Amino acid sequence: MITATVGIALLAAGLVFIFLAAFGVARFPDAFQRMHASTKAGGIGATLVILGVLVATGFARPLTGILTIGFMVLTLSVASQLLARAAYMSGATIHELNGRDDLLGVLDREKAPLEERSVSAESDRS
């Protein structure tokens, strides 16, 4: 009885984090903030859902759940780093940057975001 309650609470908390991640992806203004919401809140949400399933089923398949959580912990940080790097190098707009850009001169960066480059390329073809 108590394991079912704890499992449901973990599932509910995980769903809240997943909802917040989806809301952040839909509402944040730039690629960097959307990437942060999807990898951090989404990762926590998915981990809580997996833990909830493990607890609710009485740890029927603990190795699968633990390996899945371990895989997410190891890969989400790398994936978010690579997404942020690709967005930065593509010239994606950075909203609310306070201070200086520490990557300026370290990484090559396009002068304009992809949307602006696409529009100007289409107008050049006309």
N, C-alpha and C positions, 0 to 999 in steps of 0.2 A: 504494500500500500504506500509506504513512504517513498520507495524507489520510483513508483509511477508518478507521484506528485513532484519529486525532484526532476524526473525526466521531462515532465510536461513543463515545468518552470524553465528548465534549460532550453527546451524547444521554443517556448514563447519568447524568451530573451534573445535567442538566435534569430527568430523571425523579426523581432523589433530592429535588431542591428542590420539585417538584410534589407528591411524596408527603408531604414535611414540611409543605407548605401545607395539604394535605387533613387531615393529622393535627392541625395547629393549629386548623383550623376546627372539627374534631370535639371537641377536648379543652379549648380555652381557655374560661374561665368567662363572659366578657362580650363584647358586640358589638364593642367597640373592639379588644380583643386578637384576636378572630377576623378582623376587617377587616384588621388589620395583617398577620396571617399570610397571608391570601389575596392581598392586593395585592403585598406585598413578595416573599415566597418564591415565590408563583405567577408573578409577573412575571419574576423571575430565572430560574425554571425554564423558562418558555415561551421566553424569550430564548435560553437555552442550547440548547433543543431546536431552535429555528429555525437557530441558528448551526451546530449539528451536522448538520442536513439540508443546509445550504448547503455545508459543508466536504465531507461525504460524497458529494454529487452533483457535486463539482468546480465549484462556483459556477455551476451551469447557469442559474439565474434569480436573479442577485444583487440586482437592483432590487426584486423582490417581497419578498425576505427583509429587505433593509435598510429598505424602507418599512414593513413590518410591525413590525419592532423599533422604528423611530422612532415609529410610531403608539402602540405600547404604552408607550414611555417618556413620551410627552407626555400620554397619557390616564389611566394608572394612578394617578399622583399626584393628579390632579384628582378622579378617581372616589373615591379613598380619603378625600380631604378632604370631599367631599360626603356620603359615607356616614357618616363620623364626626360631621359636623355634624347630620345627620338623626337619628342615634342619640342624640346629646346632647340635642337639642331634644325628642325624644320621651320623655325621662325614663329612658332605659336605665340600668340599674345599672352603676356604675363600681366595679370591684373593685380593691383595693390602691392607692387614690389616696393618695399620700403628700404631705402639705402641703395647701395651700389650692387651691380650684377657681378657676383664673384666668378662666374664662368666666362665673362667677357674676355676674349683673348685666349682662353684655354680650349674651348670647343669652337669649331666653325659653326656659324649660325647664319641662316638665310636672312636677308634684309627685311622681307615682308612675310606675313603668314601665308599659308597655302591658299586660303580663300582669295586674298588680294592678287596673288600671282596667277591664279586660275582665271580670274576676271580679266586681268590685263592681257593674258595670253589669248583669251577668246576675242577680245576687242582688236588685237593685232591681226587675227585671222580674217576679220570682217573687211 
